[in-house]
Amino acid sequence: MTPEATPARKWRHRLVLVLLFFLIVAAIISRRPDCVFNAQFWAEDGKLRFASNYNLGVLKALTIPEAGYFQTFPRLAAAVAMLVPFRYAPLVVSLLAIAVQTLPAFFLLTARFERLAPFRARLLMSLLLIAIPTSFEVHANVTGSMWFLSLTAFLIVMAAPPRDWGWRIFDVALVALSGMTGPFCVFLLPVAIVQAYFRHQRWTWLLVGILCATAGVQISEIFSGVATRTGAPLGATPELFVRIVGGRTIVTPLLGLDFLPNHPAIAFPLCAAALAGAGLLVVYAFLKAPLELRLLGVFGCCFLAGALMLPLVSEHDAAWPQMVHPRVAVRYWVIPVVAFVWICVWMVARGRPVAVRAIGSLLLAAALWTDIRYWRYAPLEDLDFPRYAAEFDRAPAGQAVTIPINPRGWSMVLRKH
């Protein structure tokens, strides 16, 4: 390549990345178009974030933990939404959530991962992340953004160190923001320490330092605010463990959300077989895969353990019996499922034994077919937010206005300024 051709190639590469970014955004929107074309507040996005920001003030709201830990990004997203007319506030929140949801799929395609996997493999991994069939609870809402922020932070720790100030600012900002949004920095910290130890690079140790600081803040708040978590029992049993782990993280992503409920007679043996088979694959990957993929498996297992030990499902009823249902608490399985399907992508790469490539190909074919079948998510119930926004705009100062939000039964109360 001539020196004159190098800048042209760089610009072509940047244009391709920009195109891919917008394609990822379009794909995310296509799964539930109403998230943009009929945007509405979702659960905590309205009741706990926008309402507290509006009623208490942004700075005070930022200091309020939720469920025992700090949720910085959702509160910042609500703060940005306060800058536009109230009618458009849900749209701003939704667009910010979509941007964060785009980050890990897009970041994986950048040149910082060229050493870890070929572009086509990373493109398939991005597609599997976008199309995961059990992400409807975290899709296009900032309540679920902490899962995508944590995955982006993991990828930053695994990526090649940045060479310019733009990427350095991105790394530091995202890792810090992820660390202060949810408790997942506690899971990422030991993974980052292992990566830094074997990588021998100062930049990774800097990220470890940021994670130490944010994990310290979150752990301190978790221990001081244990009472804010639900007091409901777990209801744990070995049978439920098999049905939850095997069913929710293996069978459902491969065969669909409705397969196990429609085949109750074979549900338990199928979950047990899936759990045993996946366990063997994970062990094989842990022995043969690159360090980064092994650490992804560890990261996913940490999420799984956290979900099983401290789930937030119900205030009173036992958690595990409810978590068996394929449409309950689906947020907990996003990262473990991503780890599993990405390991399957590694299995089909050149150099793997024929049997391993065949098994990986079958698993990926099943996952992709399920992704296609469950691509479109049902729209949120139309609660006519524009009408309530107009009523709020007409309300006199000091009046409390109650606005219904999704899911049905939730509402947000704003005291008009």
N, C-alpha and C positions, 0 to 999 in steps of 0.2 A: 504494500500500500504506500502510495506517495504521500509526502507530508501535506500536500494540498487536499488530499482526499480525506484526511482524518477529521477536520472540522465538519465536513459534509456528512460523514458517517455518524458523528456525534449528534448532529441535528436530526438526522433520520431516526436515530435511536430514541431521541427525546420525543419526536412526533409520534412514534409508535407507542411509547409509554403514555402519552397524553390520550391517544385514541383508546388504548386499553383501559385507562382510568374511566373514561366516559362510558365505555362498553360495560364495565363492571357496575357503574352506577345505574345504567339503564337496565341491566339484568336484575339488580336488587329491586328497583322500582317495579319491574314487570311482574314480580312475584305477588305484589299487592299494590296495584296502582293507586288505590285510594289514599295511601300514605302521603301522596303528593297532591292528588287531584281532589281529595276531600279530607284534608288533614284534620285530625282531632287529637286531643290530649289522650294519653293512655295512662290509667292508673296513677302511680306515684309521680309520673311526669307532670300531671296537673295538680293532684291533691297535695303532694308533699314538696314539690320543687317550685313550680310557678307560684302557687298560692302562698307558700312561706316567703319566697323572695318578694312578692308584692306586698304582703301584709306586714312582714317584719323588717324588710330591707335586705339587700343582697349580702352585705358584709356580715350581718348577724346570722343570716340563714346559712352562710358558708361554714359557720362554726358548729352547726347542729348535726350530730351524727344520726344515721339511720340504721336500725337493726344492729346496732353495736359498732358501726364503723363509719368513716367519712365517705361521702359520695360527691366528690368535687366536680367532676365533669357534668353530671346532670344539672347541678345547681348553676354552673357557669352557662350551660346551654339555656336554662330558663332565664338567666340574666340577660343574655343576648336577645332572647325573644321579647323581653320587656322594652326593647328599643324600637319595636315596630308597632303599628296599630294592633289592638288586641285581636281583631279578626284574623290576623295572619300569624299570631304567636304559635299556634300548633304546627303550622307549616315550617316555620323557622326551626323549631325543635326537631321536627321530623327530618329536615334536610341535614341538620348537624348530626343526627343519629345515623343517617345514611352515609355521610362522609366518613364517620368512624368505622362503620361496618365495611366500607370499601377498603380501608387502610391495610389490613393484613393480606387480603387477596392481591392488592396492587403492589405492596412492598415486596412480596415474594417474587415478583416478576422483574425487579430491578437488578442491575449489574452486581449488587452486593451479595447476591446468592449464586453467581456463576460458578463458584468453586464447589458448591454443595450439590447441585443437580443441574442437568441440562434444561434448557428453556422449556422444551415440550413437556417434560415431567412437571416443572413448576406451574405451567399453564393448566395442566390437568389438576394439580393440587388446588389451584385457585378456583377452578370450576367446581370441584367437590366441596370446597368451603362455601362458595356462594349458594350452592344448590342443596345444602344439607336439609333433609326433609323434616327435621325436628327442631327448627330454629324459629318457629312462628311466634313464640313467646318473647323473643328478643329481637324480632325483625323490625327495623325502622323505628325504634323507640329508644330514648336515651336511658331508660331504666335498664335495658339490656346491653348498653354500650360498654359496660365494664368488662364483659366477656371478650369483646373484640379488642378493647384496649389492652387487656392482659395478653391476648394472643399476639398483638403487635409488639408489645414489650418483649415477649419471648423471642420473637423473630429478630428484634433489634439486638438482643444479647447474642443470638446465634450468627448474625450476619457478619460479613467482613467489616472491619473498622472503617469509619468514614474518612474520606480524604480531603473534604472541604468543610468550611464552616457551616454551610447550609445543612448538610447531613448531621453534623455534630449538634447543632441546635435542635434539629428534629429528634435525634436520639435522646438527648437530655430531657427535652420537653415532654416527649411521649412517655418515657419511663417514669418521670416524676408524676405526670398526670395520672397514669395508670396506677401508680403506687398509692396515690391519694384518692383513688376511686375504687372502693371495694377492698376486700382483704386478700386479693390474689397475689399481691406482692410477697406475701408470706410464703406462698408456694414457689414463686419464681426465685426468691433469694438463694436457696441452696443450689438450685439448678445453675444460676449465674456464677456462684462461687466455684462450682466444678468446672464450668466452661472457662472461667478466668484462670484457674489453676493449670489447666492443660494448654490454654492458648498462650499464656505468658505475654499478654499485651496489656499495657497500662490503661487503654481505653475501656476494656472490659471491667477492670478493677474500679474505674470511676463509676460505671453503671452499678457495680456491686455496692459502692458507697451510697449511691442514691437510693437503692433498694433497702439498704440497712436503715437509712433515715426514715423512709416512708413506712417500712414494716414496723419500726419501733413505734411510730405514731399510731398506726392501726392496731397493733397488739395492745398497746397501752389503753386505747379506747375500748377494745373488745373486752379486756379483763375488767375495766371499770364500768362497763355497761352491759354485763351479762344479763341483767334483768330485763333488758329490752328485747331479748330473743324470746320466742315462744316457749312456754312451759309444757307443751304437749309432749307425750311420750313418743319414743321411736317406734315401738312395736316390732323390734327386729327379731327375725328368725332366720335360720339357714336357708329355708325354702324361699323366703322373700328375697334374701341376698342373691340367690341364683336367678330368680325371676327378674329382679331389678337390673343387676349388672349384665347378665346374659341377654335379657330381653331388650332393655332400653338402650344399651350401647352397641349391641351386635345385631340382634335379629331385626329390630325395628328399622335401623338405617339400611339394612340389606333387603328386607321384604316388605316394609311399609308399616304405617301406624296401625292399620286395621288387621294385619295378619294374625297376631296372637289372640285378640278378642274374638276373631272369627273362627279360630281353631283351638278352643280351650282344652280339648282332649290331649293334644300334643304339645301344649304350651310349655309345661315344665320340662319334659325331656328335651325339647328343642332348645330351650334356654340353657339347660345343663350342657348339652353337646356344644352349643355355640360358645359358652364360657370356657369349656375345656379346650376347644380348638383354637379360640382366640388367645388363650393363655400360652399355648405352644408356639403360636406365631410371634407373640410378644417376646417370649424367651429367645426364639431364634433371632429376632431382630436385635435384641439386646446383646447377643453374642457376636453378630456379624455386621450390624449396621454401623454407619459413622456415629461419632459421639453425639452430634447434634440430634440425630433421630432417636438415639437412646434417651437423651434428655427430654425430648418431646414425649416419649412414653412415660417417663417419670413425672413430668408436668401433668399429663392427662390423668395418671393414677392419683396424684395429689388432689386434683379437682374431684375425682370420684370418691376418694376417702372423705374429703370435706363435705360433699353432698350427703353421704351416708351418715356421717356423725352429727352434723349440725344443719339439717334441712329446715327450711322455713316454708311449710306447706299449709298448716292449719294451726289455729290458736288452741284447739282443744283435742282434736282427734289424732290418733297415732299416725305418724308420718309414713312409715314404710308401707303399710297396706294401701295407702293412696298413691304412692310413688310407682306402684306396679302398673297403674293405668298409663297407656302410652301418650296421653294428652295432658298429664298432670306434671307440673314442675319440669318441663322440658328444658328449661334454661340450664339445669345442672348437667346435662349430658352433651352440650355442644362441644366443649373442648375434648373430652374423652373420645367422642365420635370422630372429630377431626383428626386426632392422633391415630386412631385405628385406620381410617381410610388413607391417610398419608403414608402409613407403614405399608399398606397394600400397594401404593404407587411404587414405593421402593422395591417391593418384591418382584415387580414385573420388569425391572431394569435389566439391561444386558449384564451378563456375568453371574446372574443368579442361577442355581440349578433348575433344570427343566420342570421338576415337580413344583418347586416354589413359584416359578413364573406362571405355571398353569393355575395353581390355587389362587394366586394374586389376581390373575386375569378374570377368573370366575367371580371372585368377590367384587372386583371393580365393575364388572358387567352388571351384577345384581344391584350394586349401589347406584350406578348411573341410571339404570332402568327405574329404580325407585325414585331417584331425584326427578326424573321426567314426569312420572305419575303424580308426584306431590309438589310440582313446581309452583302452581298457583295456590296462594293462601286465601282463605275466605276474608272478605273485607270486614272491617270493623262495623258494628251496627251504627247506622246513621242517626245520631242524636241531635241533628240540626244545630250544630255549634254556632253557625253564623247568626241564627235568631237569638240565642242567648248572649252572644257577643254584642249584638245591637242593643239588647235590653240592658246589659252592663254599661254600655256607653251612655245610655240615657239616664241611668240611675243617679240620684243626687249624692254628693259627697257624704261619706259616713255610713251609707247604707250597705248592709251585708247582702251579697248576691250569691245564690247557690246555683251552680252550673253542673248538670249531669255529664259524666264522662265515661268512656269505656274502661273496663268492662261494665255492663249494666249493674247498677247498684252502687257504683262509685260516684262521688261528686267532689267538686272543689268549691270552697267558699272564699270569696274575695270581698274585702271591705273597701268600697270605692274611695279613692283619694280625692 
